[in-house]
Amino acid sequence: MPKTLKNFIFMINIILLSSLFVLIFIFTTYLHTSLAEKNAIKHANAVSNQVFTSMYQVMKKGWSRDDLNEFMYSLRENFNDSNYVINIYRGDLVKELFGTVSENKKDAIIERALLTGKKESISEDGNLRNLLPLNARNECLRCHVNAKVGDTLGVIEVQQNLINIIKETFLEYVYFFLIVLPLFALAAFVASRYTTAKITNSLKLFNNKVQNINSINDFKQFDSTDIDLKFEEVNQIIANVNLLAEKLKTIAVDKDLLEFEVQLLDKFIITSDVVKDWRDYIGELLSDINQVMPTYTLMTIFRVGDDQFEVDIFWFGIPEPSVKEKFEQYVREEVRQTEHFLGYTDYSIRHNISEHNRCINSSHYESFAHRTKSLFLDTPKIGGIVGLSVQSDIAVDPIKHIVIDSILTTMANLVGSVKAINKYTNDLEYYAAHDPLTGLFNQRIFTDLLEYEMKRSNHHQYPFALLVIDCDNFKPINDRYGHAFGDIFLQEFARLLNENKRDEDILSRYGGDEFTIILPECDLKGALAIAHKIVDAIESYKLLGTDGSYVGVTASIGVSIYPDHAKTEKELFLIADSMMYKAKEEGKNAVRIPSGDDILSVVKEQKAKSALLVDAVTNNRIVPYFQPIRTTKSGKVEIHELLMRIEIDGRIIPAYEFIEVAESMSMINRMDLMVIENAFKKINEENYEGILFINLSPKSLIVGNYADSITKLVTKYNISKENIVFEITERETVKNFSILEKFVINLKLAGYKFAIDDFGSGFSSFHYIKKFPIDYLKIDGEFIININKDKQDRAFVHSILTLAKELNVQTVAEFVEDEEIVETLKEMEVDYLQGFHIGKPQNTFSN
């Protein structure tokens, strides 16, 4: 039975205290000896300071040689029977005025103290010497006129012999120690033998149990309830240790598991490679997880649209057919029970193998335990379930359950982000090349394809045709039946064009109700046949209107053939476009081909525009116009966009009529600088303090000193650089991207800001925003004008706004044409609004 420690502790305490006393005694013997020396030194220092103070007080009053002799006599009397010897030495400055006195011979130490003026304490051969220099103060200079403050006038030396004091103290303690030590040593030995025998074996057992803990599993097997240390109090301590171990077992985490989790979570970083090869990435993660936690499968069930989703199962090894079938059934059950997937039945399951040299059989599947995590987003329509299948004992482990949950949460975010990025990228790539209303190629792609077809035609030596098609009388339909019906009509119009062209022909929506078709390997006869087929199909088509009546239109088509009618893509388009307008002028619902006079007329018109531009530049007829841009929050106009106009004989010519000719003549850079300078003049004249957006033609950027020219104008007119925002036009990219990059970076470093114009009209805009320090995104008006009628436009604008917020970039919506669009854009939190509803361009900043 365990014994009470009360009496035993009393006895053992006596022995222990005695032993402790011996130890203390031994220690204090040494300590007291040292202390005696330290006290002697301390006392010597005090004496030195006392002598110094006394001497200074006497000197302060001014003294004579007699005073000095009397002071020295007093010191000898006071310290006659002590261990102290006091000497005073005169310095050279004192000797110059008052002569020498009887003093001991100075040694090197005294000389050094006189020279340095620093206090010194020196212990050598059991003798302590304290040297206190007498340094001159202000009051000393009254008598010592040849000295200055800080000069050493003399030195006081206080000597003390420490050997006798230390020797006496040491001998007293040694004698006492020799008498008492054997008694305490004997008592300590007896007590030690008596107490240690009772608990040594039990302690060894407890020690062995503790030393055998090398892992979390060993710790969880730890149990010390079978140990008896013979004493109730000590056994209670062991019981508490056991209780503490039981509590720690529920929260103890293996170091390797923590390191694994940290390393694994570090890998959950979305890069372009992860987005591109995310399945390979997940497979590698599965292999990493198996290094510390046996895991059979990873699964992802993700929605990728309104009516479809993808299922991926990642196996650590090759599953047997029965295992594969059972797990697929589990996945189908998850899909059936998840409310976000209700009604989705059209899906397939994709299996991915991480380790092909392993096999997962039915016995493995019986020990599967599934853990899942869900993530669903309304915008974009992305979301799903991720899951892990691990051994059952791992799944119920509370610590590993937390680790599994954190892995699933991070993996859900990772896969969800990858899916969202893929969706955004696919949408953006599609809309970068396609018109969102009709799904046809847009103007930018048409221009690229026309250039490509011309090169192909030259290489293979065959002609091709271009049709420019306009929907006659479309505006009245739009006005009468509304934009929604107008959009439907344009979609039907595009469908008819697509059905009546050849499969190899390239159909594009050029803008508004104007379309183009490139006809490869087609001569004039073939082009006319297709054009007339289209005219007939459109004329015979009727669409039921909102008022119950049938609505129809006709088409006017202009035709041009390469190389018969033109040698460049721009001339080819201008001729076809001109022929389309002639068809409309001649009664519409017709096909028009160019004659020799028509071609000459187009060339003549181009020459007229060229002459107009030369005159405008020569006589500075470049006029700045300013279109207001207001904030959605306050409704205040804080920004104006600078637009170029030409004024001839009181007529204002908009930029779209001459910009292409100006660029082809390489005059655009001069015109840009002229309109900027004229705008700066207006800023000074009207004291305009807002922000000015300035469009930059890509053609101007190739001019080497263009940025310097702009900066000179800013300096000349004292314009704040922070109020200047340069717009990079997305529709016309620069072939030499490095030139644009250098231009933008240099101006950005100089303090200017930048915007991307027509953002979303081409995929290069995303390349711009990645490469350049952009401050504003101007959303392409094609997406804004139908934002309340086309859910794709709305979704695309929402995607741009989400991107802009993530990048901390402000947004400007173009083509804001009515109050309904304003309210929608306010709800979507667009920053700025621009369009005819906000304000038309004018030649002043005043509203």
LUMNUVEX-196522 format. One record per residue (C-alpha): residue number from 1; residue in three letters; x, y, z. Coordinates in steps of 0.5 Angstrom, whole numbers, plus 500, padded with zeros to 3 digits. Layout:
<pts>
     n   res    xx    yy    zz
   NUM   ALA     X     Y     Z
...
</pts>
This chain:
<pts>
     n   res    xx    yy    zz
     1   MET   500   500   500
     2   PRO   502   507   499
     3   LYS   505   511   505
     4   THR   504   518   507
     5   LEU   510   522   505
     6   LYS   508   527   511
     7   ASN   513   524   516
     8   PHE   518   522   511
     9   ILE   518   529   508
    10   PHE   520   532   514
    11   MET   526   527   516
    12   ILE   528   528   508
    13   ASN   528   535   509
    14   ILE   532   536   515
    15   ILE   537   532   511
    16   LEU   536   536   505
    17   LEU   537   542   508
    18   SER   543   540   512
    19   SER   546   538   505
    20   LEU   544   545   502
    21   PHE   547   548   508
    22   VAL   553   545   506
    23   LEU   553   547   499
    24   ILE   551   554   501
    25   PHE   557   554   506
    26   ILE   562   552   501
    27   PHE   559   557   496
    28   THR   559   563   501
    29   THR   566   561   503
    30   TYR   568   563   496
    31   LEU   563   569   496
    32   HIS   565   572   502
    33   THR   572   572   501
    34   SER   570   575   494
    35   LEU   565   580   497
    36   ALA   571   582   503
    37   GLU   575   584   497
    38   LYS   569   588   493
    39   ASN   567   591   500
    40   ALA   575   593   501
    41   ILE   575   596   494
    42   LYS   568   599   495
    43   HIS   571   602   501
    44   ALA   577   605   498
    45   ASN   573   608   492
    46   ALA   569   611   497
    47   VAL   575   614   501
    48   SER   578   616   495
    49   ASN   572   620   493
    50   GLN   571   623   500
    51   VAL   578   625   500
    52   PHE   577   628   493
    53   THR   571   632   495
    54   SER   574   635   501
    55   MET   580   637   497
    56   TYR   576   640   492
    57   GLN   571   644   497
    58   VAL   578   647   500
    59   MET   581   648   493
    60   LYS   574   652   491
    61   LYS   575   657   497
    62   GLY   582   658   494
    63   TRP   588   656   499
    64   SER   595   657   500
    65   ARG   601   653   501
    66   ASP   600   653   509
    67   ASP   593   651   507
    68   LEU   595   645   503
    69   ASN   600   643   509
    70   GLU   595   643   514
    71   PHE   590   639   509
    72   MET   596   633   508
    73   TYR   597   633   516
    74   SER   590   632   517
    75   LEU   589   626   512
    76   ARG   595   623   515
    77   GLU   592   624   522
    78   ASN   585   621   520
    79   PHE   588   615   516
    80   ASN   594   613   520
    81   ASP   592   607   523
    82   SER   588   604   517
    83   ASN   590   600   511
    84   TYR   590   607   507
    85   VAL   596   611   504
    86   ILE   594   618   501
    87   ASN   599   622   496
    88   ILE   597   628   492
    89   TYR   601   630   486
    90   ARG   602   637   483
    91   GLY   601   638   476
    92   ASP   606   642   471
    93   LEU   600   648   471
    94   VAL   600   648   478
    95   LYS   608   648   479
    96   GLU   608   654   474
    97   LEU   604   658   479
    98   PHE   605   656   486
    99   GLY   612   652   485
   100   THR   613   645   488
   101   VAL   612   641   494
   102   SER   614   635   498
   103   GLU   611   629   494
   104   ASN   613   622   492
   105   LYS   616   620   486
   106   LYS   611   620   480
   107   ASP   611   613   477
   108   ALA   609   612   470
   109   ILE   601   610   472
   110   ILE   601   617   476
   111   GLU   604   621   469
   112   ARG   599   617   465
   113   ALA   593   620   470
   114   LEU   596   627   470
   115   LEU   597   626   462
   116   THR   590   623   461
   117   GLY   586   626   466
   118   LYS   582   620   467
   119   LYS   580   616   473
   120   GLU   584   609   474
   121   SER   583   604   479
   122   ILE   589   599   479
   123   SER   590   592   483
   124   GLU   597   589   483
   125   ASP   600   585   488
   126   GLY   594   585   493
   127   ASN   595   593   493
   128   LEU   589   597   491
   129   ARG   591   604   488
   130   ASN   585   609   486
   131   LEU   588   615   482
   132   LEU   583   621   482
   133   PRO   585   627   477
   134   LEU   584   634   479
   135   ASN   581   637   473
   136   ALA   580   644   472
   137   ARG   573   647   473
   138   ASN   570   654   471
   139   GLU   571   656   479
   140   CYS   578   654   479
   141   LEU   580   658   473
   142   ARG   580   664   478
   143   CYS   587   662   481
   144   HIS   589   657   476
   145   VAL   590   663   471
   146   ASN   594   659   466
   147   ALA   589   653   466
   148   LYS   583   652   462
   149   VAL   577   648   464
   150   GLY   579   640   463
   151   ASP   586   641   464
   152   THR   589   636   470
   153   LEU   592   640   476
   154   GLY   594   634   480
   155   VAL   592   627   482
   156   ILE   590   624   489
   157   GLU   592   617   490
   158   VAL   589   613   495
   159   GLN   592   606   496
   160   GLN   590   600   500
   161   ASN   593   593   502
   162   LEU   588   588   501
   163   ILE   592   582   503
   164   ASN   591   581   510
   165   ILE   583   582   510
   166   ILE   582   577   505
   167   LYS   587   572   508
   168   GLU   583   573   515
   169   THR   576   572   512
   170   PHE   578   566   508
   171   LEU   582   562   514
   172   GLU   575   563   518
   173   TYR   571   560   513
   174   VAL   576   554   512
   175   TYR   576   552   519
   176   PHE   569   552   520
   177   PHE   568   548   513
   178   LEU   573   542   515
   179   ILE   569   541   522
   180   VAL   562   541   519
   181   LEU   563   538   512
   182   PRO   564   531   515
   183   LEU   557   531   519
   184   PHE   553   533   513
   185   ALA   556   529   508
   186   LEU   554   523   512
   187   ALA   547   525   513
   188   ALA   546   526   506
   189   PHE   549   519   504
   190   VAL   544   516   509
   191   ALA   538   520   507
   192   SER   540   519   499
   193   ARG   540   511   500
   194   TYR   534   511   504
   195   THR   529   515   499
   196   THR   532   513   492
   197   ALA   531   505   493
   198   LYS   523   506   494
   199   ILE   522   510   487
   200   THR   528   508   483
   201   ASN   525   502   479
   202   SER   518   506   478
   203   LEU   522   512   476
   204   LYS   526   508   471
   205   LEU   519   505   468
   206   PHE   516   511   467
   207   ASN   522   514   464
   208   ASN   522   508   459
   209   LYS   515   509   457
   210   VAL   517   517   456
   211   GLN   523   515   452
   212   ASN   519   510   447
   213   ILE   515   516   445
   214   ASN   518   517   438
   215   SER   511   519   434
   216   ILE   504   521   435
   217   ASN   502   514   434
   218   ASP   507   512   440
   219   PHE   504   518   444
   220   LYS   497   516   443
   221   GLN   499   509   446
   222   PHE   502   512   452
   223   ASP   499   509   459
   224   SER   503   510   466
   225   THR   497   508   470
   226   ASP   501   501   472
   227   ILE   506   505   475
   228   ASP   506   506   483
   229   LEU   511   510   486
   230   LYS   510   508   493
   231   PHE   507   515   495
   232   GLU   500   518   494
   233   GLU   502   525   492
   234   VAL   507   523   487
   235   ASN   502   518   484
   236   GLN   497   523   484
   237   ILE   502   527   480
   238   ILE   503   521   475
   239   ALA   496   520   474
   240   ASN   495   528   472
   241   VAL   501   527   467
   242   ASN   497   521   464
   243   LEU   490   525   464
   244   LEU   494   531   461
   245   ALA   497   526   456
   246   GLU   489   523   454
   247   LYS   487   531   453
   248   LEU   493   532   448
   249   LYS   492   525   444
   250   THR   486   529   441
   251   ILE   489   535   439
   252   ALA   496   532   438
   253   VAL   499   533   430
   254   ASP   504   530   427
   255   LYS   510   534   425
   256   ASP   510   531   418
   257   LEU   503   532   417
   258   LEU   503   539   419
   259   GLU   509   540   414
   260   PHE   506   536   409
   261   GLU   500   541   409
   262   VAL   504   547   409
   263   GLN   508   544   403
   264   LEU   501   542   399
   265   LEU   498   549   401
   266   ASP   504   552   398
   267   LYS   502   549   391
   268   PHE   495   551   391
   269   ILE   498   557   387
   270   ILE   494   559   380
   271   THR   499   560   374
   272   SER   498   559   367
   273   ASP   501   552   367
   274   VAL   496   550   372
   275   VAL   490   553   368
   276   LYS   492   550   362
   277   ASP   494   543   365
   278   TRP   490   543   371
   279   ARG   488   535   371
   280   ASP   495   534   371
   281   TYR   496   538   377
   282   ILE   491   535   381
   283   GLY   494   528   379
   284   GLU   501   530   382
   285   LEU   497   533   388
   286   LEU   494   526   389
   287   SER   501   523   389
   288   ASP   503   528   394
   289   ILE   498   527   399
   290   ASN   499   519   399
   291   GLN   506   521   401
   292   VAL   503   522   408
   293   MET   496   520   408
   294   PRO   493   514   404
   295   THR   488   517   399
   296   TYR   485   513   394
   297   THR   481   518   389
   298   LEU   480   525   388
   299   MET   474   528   385
   300   THR   471   534   382
   301   ILE   464   535   380
   302   PHE   464   542   377
   303   ARG   458   546   373
   304   VAL   461   550   367
   305   GLY   455   553   364
   306   ASP   447   554   365
   307   ASP   446   547   363
   308   GLN   452   543   363
   309   PHE   458   540   368
   310   GLU   464   536   368
   311   VAL   466   530   372
   312   ASP   473   528   373
   313   ILE   475   522   378
   314   PHE   483   522   379
   315   TRP   485   515   382
   316   PHE   492   514   385
   317   GLY   492   507   382
   318   ILE   488   503   376
   319   PRO   482   501   379
   320   GLU   478   495   378
   321   PRO   472   495   374
   322   SER   468   493   380
   323   VAL   471   499   384
   324   LYS   470   504   378
   325   GLU   463   502   377
   326   LYS   461   503   385
   327   PHE   465   510   385
   328   GLU   461   512   379
   329   GLN   455   510   382
   330   TYR   457   514   388
   331   VAL   458   520   384
   332   ARG   451   520   381
   333   GLU   448   520   387
   334   GLU   452   526   389
   335   VAL   450   529   383
   336   ARG   442   527   384
   337   GLN   442   530   391
   338   THR   446   536   390
   339   GLU   440   542   389
   340   HIS   445   546   384
   341   PHE   445   540   379
   342   LEU   438   538   379
   343   GLY   435   536   372
   344   TYR   443   535   370
   345   THR   443   529   366
   346   ASP   447   530   360
   347   TYR   454   529   363
   348   SER   460   524   362
   349   ILE   465   522   367
   350   ARG   472   522   366
   351   HIS   477   518   369
   352   ASN   485   520   370
   353   ILE   490   515   373
   354   SER   496   518   377
   355   GLU   500   512   378
   356   HIS   500   507   373
   357   ASN   504   502   377
   358   ARG   499   501   382
   359   CYS   492   498   383
   360   ILE   486   499   387
   361   ASN   481   493   388
   362   SER   475   491   391
   363   SER   478   490   398
   364   HIS   481   497   398
   365   TYR   474   500   396
   366   GLU   471   497   402
   367   SER   475   501   407
   368   PHE   474   508   403
   369   ALA   471   514   407
   370   HIS   469   520   403
   371   ARG   469   527   405
   372   THR   467   532   400
   373   LYS   466   540   400
   374   SER   462   544   395
   375   LEU   463   551   392
   376   PHE   458   555   388
   377   LEU   458   562   385
   378   ASP   452   565   381
   379   THR   456   569   377
   380   PRO   459   566   373
   381   LYS   455   560   373
   382   ILE   461   556   376
   383   GLY   461   551   382
   384   GLY   461   544   384
   385   ILE   464   539   389
   386   VAL   471   536   390
   387   GLY   472   530   394
   388   LEU   477   525   397
   389   SER   477   518   399
   390   VAL   481   516   404
   391   GLN   482   510   409
   392   SER   476   510   414
   393   ASP   481   510   420
   394   ILE   484   517   417
   395   ALA   477   520   416
   396   VAL   475   519   423
   397   ASP   481   522   426
   398   PRO   479   529   428
   399   ILE   486   532   427
   400   LYS   487   529   420
   401   HIS   479   531   419
   402   ILE   481   538   419
   403   VAL   487   537   415
   404   ILE   483   534   409
   405   ASP   477   539   410
   406   SER   483   545   409
   407   ILE   485   541   403
   408   LEU   478   540   400
   409   THR   477   548   401
   410   THR   483   550   398
   411   MET   482   545   392
   412   ALA   475   547   391
   413   ASN   477   554   391
   414   LEU   483   552   386
   415   VAL   479   548   381
   416   GLY   473   553   381
   417   SER   478   559   380
   418   VAL   481   555   374
   419   LYS   474   553   371
   420   ALA   472   561   372
   421   ILE   478   563   368
   422   ASN   477   558   363
   423   LYS   470   560   362
   424   TYR   472   568   362
   425   THR   478   566   357
   426   ASN   473   562   352
   427   ASP   468   568   353
   428   LEU   473   573   352
   429   GLU   477   570   346
   430   TYR   470   568   343
   431   TYR   468   576   343
   432   ALA   474   578   341
   433   ALA   473   575   334
   434   HIS   465   575   334
   435   ASP   460   580   334
   436   PRO   456   578   340
   437   LEU   449   580   337
   438   THR   449   575   331
   439   GLY   455   571   333
   440   LEU   459   573   326
   441   PHE   466   575   326
   442   ASN   467   583   328
   443   GLN   470   588   324
   444   ARG   477   587   327
   445   ILE   477   580   324
   446   PHE   474   582   318
   447   THR   480   587   317
   448   ASP   485   581   319
   449   LEU   482   576   314
   450   LEU   481   581   308
   451   GLU   489   582   309
   452   TYR   490   575   309
   453   GLU   486   573   303
   454   MET   489   578   299
   455   LYS   496   575   301
   456   ARG   493   568   299
   457   SER   490   571   293
   458   ASN   497   574   291
   459   HIS   501   567   292
   460   HIS   496   563   288
   461   GLN   494   568   283
   462   TYR   487   567   283
   463   PRO   481   573   284
   464   PHE   477   574   290
   465   ALA   471   578   291
   466   LEU   468   583   297
   467   LEU   461   584   298
   468   VAL   459   590   303
   469   ILE   451   589   305
   470   ASP   447   594   308
   471   CYS   440   593   311
   472   ASP   435   598   307
   473   ASN   430   602   312
   474   PHE   433   598   318
   475   LYS   432   605   322
   476   PRO   425   606   322
   477   ILE   424   598   324
   478   ASN   428   600   330
   479   ASP   424   606   332
   480   ARG   417   603   331
   481   TYR   418   596   334
   482   GLY   424   598   339
   483   HIS   431   595   340
   484   ALA   429   588   342
   485   PHE   425   587   336
   486   GLY   431   590   332
   487   ASP   436   586   335
   488   ILE   432   580   333
   489   PHE   431   582   326
   490   LEU   439   583   325
   491   GLN   440   576   327
   492   GLU   435   574   322
   493   PHE   438   578   317
   494   ALA   445   575   319
   495   ARG   442   568   318
   496   LEU   439   569   311
   497   LEU   446   572   309
   498   ASN   449   566   312
   499   GLU   445   561   309
   500   ASN   445   564   302
   501   LYS   453   564   302
   502   ARG   458   559   300
   503   ASP   461   555   305
   504   GLU   468   557   304
   505   ASP   465   565   304
   506   ILE   467   569   310
   507   LEU   461   573   313
   508   SER   462   579   318
   509   ARG   458   584   321
   510   TYR   462   590   320
   511   GLY   458   595   324
   512   GLY   450   597   326
   513   ASP   446   594   320
   514   GLU   452   593   315
   515   PHE   455   587   313
   516   THR   461   584   309
   517   ILE   462   577   305
   518   ILE   469   575   303
   519   LEU   469   570   297
   520   PRO   475   567   296
   521   GLU   477   564   289
   522   CYS   471   568   286
   523   ASP   471   572   280
   524   LEU   466   578   278
   525   LYS   461   573   275
   526   GLY   461   568   281
   527   ALA   460   574   286
   528   LEU   454   577   282
   529   ALA   451   571   283
   530   ILE   451   570   290
   531   ALA   450   577   291
   532   HIS   443   577   287
   533   LYS   441   570   291
   534   ILE   442   574   297
   535   VAL   438   580   295
   536   ASP   432   575   293
   537   ALA   432   572   299
   538   ILE   432   578   304
   539   GLU   426   581   299
   540   SER   422   575   300
   541   TYR   423   574   308
   542   LYS   418   577   313
   543   LEU   418   577   320
   544   LEU   412   578   325
   545   GLY   412   584   328
   546   THR   410   586   335
   547   ASP   404   589   333
   548   GLY   402   583   329
   549   SER   404   585   322
   550   TYR   409   582   318
   551   VAL   416   586   317
   552   GLY   420   586   311
   553   VAL   427   589   309
   554   THR   431   589   302
   555   ALA   439   589   302
   556   SER   443   594   298
   557   ILE   450   590   296
   558   GLY   457   593   293
   559   VAL   461   589   290
   560   SER   469   589   288
   561   ILE   474   584   285
   562   TYR   481   583   287
   563   PRO   486   585   283
   564   ASP   481   588   278
   565   HIS   478   594   282
   566   ALA   484   595   287
   567   LYS   491   593   289
   568   THR   490   594   297
   569   GLU   485   592   302
   570   LYS   483   599   304
   571   GLU   482   601   297
   572   LEU   478   594   295
   573   PHE   473   596   301
   574   LEU   472   603   300
   575   ILE   470   601   293
   576   ALA   465   596   295
   577   ASP   463   601   300
   578   SER   462   606   295
   579   MET   458   602   291
   580   MET   453   600   296
   581   TYR   452   607   298
   582   LYS   451   608   290
   583   ALA   446   602   290
   584   LYS   442   605   296
   585   GLU   442   612   292
   586   GLU   439   609   286
   587   GLY   433   606   289
   588   LYS   436   600   294
   589   ASN   434   593   293
   590   ALA   440   592   288
   591   VAL   447   590   287
   592   ARG   452   595   284
   593   ILE   459   593   281
   594   PRO   464   599   280
   595   SER   465   602   273
   596   GLY   472   605   271
   597   ASP   469   612   272
   598   ASP   467   609   279
   599   ILE   474   607   281
   600   LEU   476   614   278
   601   SER   471   617   283
   602   VAL   473   614   289
   603   VAL   481   615   287
   604   LYS   479   622   286
   605   GLU   475   623   293
   606   GLN   481   620   296
   607   LYS   486   625   293
   608   ALA   481   631   295
   609   LYS   481   628   302
   610   SER   489   628   302
   611   ALA   489   636   299
   612   LEU   484   637   305
   613   LEU   488   634   310
   614   VAL   495   638   307
   615   ASP   491   645   307
   616   ALA   488   643   314
   617   VAL   495   642   317
   618   THR   498   648   313
   619   ASN   493   653   316
   620   ASN   492   649   323
   621   ARG   485   648   321
   622   ILE   485   642   327
   623   VAL   480   644   332
   624   PRO   479   640   339
   625   TYR   472   638   341
   626   PHE   471   635   348
   627   GLN   466   630   350
   628   PRO   464   630   357
   629   ILE   464   624   361
   630   ARG   461   624   368
   631   THR   461   620   374
   632   THR   456   615   376
   633   LYS   456   617   383
   634   SER   455   624   384
   635   GLY   453   626   376
   636   LYS   458   631   376
   637   VAL   463   632   369
   638   GLU   470   630   371
   639   ILE   473   628   365
   640   HIS   473   630   358
   641   GLU   475   626   352
   642   LEU   479   630   346
   643   LEU   476   629   339
   644   MET   479   631   333
   645   ARG   475   635   328
   646   ILE   477   639   321
   647   GLU   474   646   320
   648   ILE   473   648   313
   649   ASP   469   654   311
   650   GLY   465   654   317
   651   ARG   464   646   316
   652   ILE   466   641   321
   653   ILE   469   635   319
   654   PRO   469   629   324
   655   ALA   475   625   324
   656   TYR   472   618   321
   657   GLU   472   622   314
   658   PHE   479   623   314
   659   ILE   483   619   319
   660   GLU   485   613   315
   661   VAL   487   618   309
   662   ALA   491   622   315
   663   GLU   494   615   317
   664   SER   496   613   310
   665   MET   499   619   308
   666   SER   503   619   315
   667   MET   500   626   317
   668   ILE   497   623   323
   669   ASN   502   624   328
   670   ARG   503   632   326
   671   MET   495   632   327
   672   ASP   495   629   334
   673   LEU   500   634   336
   674   MET   496   640   333
   675   VAL   490   638   336
   676   ILE   493   637   343
   677   GLU   496   644   343
   678   ASN   490   647   341
   679   ALA   486   643   347
   680   PHE   492   645   352
   681   LYS   490   653   349
   682   LYS   483   652   351
   683   ILE   485   649   358
   684   ASN   488   655   359
   685   GLU   483   660   356
   686   GLU   477   656   360
   687   ASN   481   655   367
   688   TYR   479   647   366
   689   GLU   482   643   372
   690   GLY   479   636   370
   691   ILE   482   630   367
   692   LEU   483   630   359
   693   PHE   483   623   355
   694   ILE   487   624   349
   695   ASN   487   619   343
   696   LEU   493   616   341
   697   SER   494   614   334
   698   PRO   498   607   333
   699   LYS   501   610   327
   700   SER   504   616   331
   701   LEU   507   612   336
   702   ILE   513   610   331
   703   VAL   515   617   331
   704   GLY   521   617   335
   705   ASN   521   624   339
   706   TYR   513   623   340
   707   ALA   513   623   347
   708   ASP   518   628   348
   709   SER   514   633   344
   710   ILE   508   631   348
   711   THR   512   633   354
   712   LYS   514   639   351
   713   LEU   507   642   350
   714   VAL   505   640   357
   715   THR   511   644   360
   716   LYS   509   650   355
   717   TYR   502   650   357
   718   ASN   503   648   364
   719   ILE   499   643   364
   720   SER   498   638   370
   721   LYS   501   631   368
   722   GLU   496   627   373
   723   ASN   490   630   369
   724   ILE   492   627   362
   725   VAL   490   620   360
   726   PHE   492   617   354
   727   GLU   488   612   350
   728   ILE   491   606   347
   729   THR   486   605   341
   730   GLU   485   597   342
   731   ARG   481   597   335
   732   GLU   488   598   331
   733   THR   494   595   335
   734   VAL   501   596   334
   735   LYS   505   591   330
   736   ASN   511   592   334
   737   PHE   509   591   341
   738   SER   516   593   344
   739   ILE   515   600   341
   740   LEU   508   601   344
   741   GLU   511   598   351
   742   LYS   517   603   351
   743   PHE   512   609   349
   744   VAL   507   607   355
   745   ILE   512   606   360
   746   ASN   516   612   359
   747   LEU   510   617   359
   748   LYS   507   613   365
   749   LEU   514   614   369
   750   ALA   513   621   367
   751   GLY   507   622   371
   752   TYR   501   621   366
   753   LYS   496   616   366
   754   PHE   493   611   361
   755   ALA   486   608   359
   756   ILE   485   602   354
   757   ASP   479   605   349
   758   ASP   474   600   346
   759   PHE   476   595   351
   760   GLY   473   588   349
   761   SER   473   589   342
   762   GLY   479   585   341
   763   PHE   483   580   345
   764   SER   489   584   345
   765   SER   486   589   350
   766   PHE   488   583   355
   767   HIS   495   583   353
   768   TYR   495   591   354
   769   ILE   492   590   361
   770   LYS   497   585   363
   771   LYS   503   589   360
   772   PHE   502   596   362
   773   PRO   500   600   368
   774   ILE   493   602   366
   775   ASP   489   606   370
   776   TYR   482   606   366
   777   LEU   478   601   362
   778   LYS   473   604   357
   779   ILE   468   599   355
   780   ASP   467   598   348
   781   GLY   460   601   347
   782   GLU   458   595   342
   783   PHE   457   591   349
   784   ILE   453   597   353
   785   ILE   448   600   347
   786   ASN   444   593   348
   787   ILE   446   591   355
   788   ASN   439   591   357
   789   LYS   437   587   351
   790   ASP   442   582   351
   791   LYS   444   578   357
   792   GLN   451   576   353
   793   ASP   453   583   353
   794   ARG   451   584   360
   795   ALA   455   578   362
   796   PHE   461   580   358
   797   VAL   460   587   361
   798   HIS   460   584   368
   799   SER   466   580   367
   800   ILE   470   586   365
   801   LEU   468   590   371
   802   THR   470   584   376
   803   LEU   477   584   372
   804   ALA   477   592   373
   805   LYS   476   591   381
   806   GLU   481   586   382
   807   LEU   486   590   378
   808   ASN   484   597   382
   809   VAL   482   600   375
   810   GLN   477   605   374
   811   THR   472   604   368
   812   VAL   468   608   363
   813   ALA   462   606   359
   814   GLU   461   608   352
   815   PHE   455   609   348
   816   VAL   451   611   354
   817   GLU   445   613   349
   818   ASP   439   613   354
   819   GLU   437   613   362
   820   GLU   435   606   362
   821   ILE   442   604   361
   822   VAL   445   609   366
   823   GLU   441   606   371
   824   THR   443   599   369
   825   LEU   450   601   369
   826   LYS   449   605   376
   827   GLU   447   598   379
   828   MET   453   595   376
   829   GLU   458   600   379
   830   VAL   461   603   373
   831   ASP   465   609   375
   832   TYR   464   613   369
   833   LEU   459   614   363
   834   GLN   460   617   356
   835   GLY   455   618   350
   836   PHE   450   622   347
   837   HIS   445   622   353
   838   ILE   451   624   357
   839   GLY   453   630   352
   840   LYS   455   631   345
   841   PRO   462   633   343
   842   GLN   463   641   343
   843   ASN   469   646   342
   844   THR   468   648   349
   845   PHE   469   645   356
   846   SER   463   649   359
   847   ASN   456   645   359
</pts>
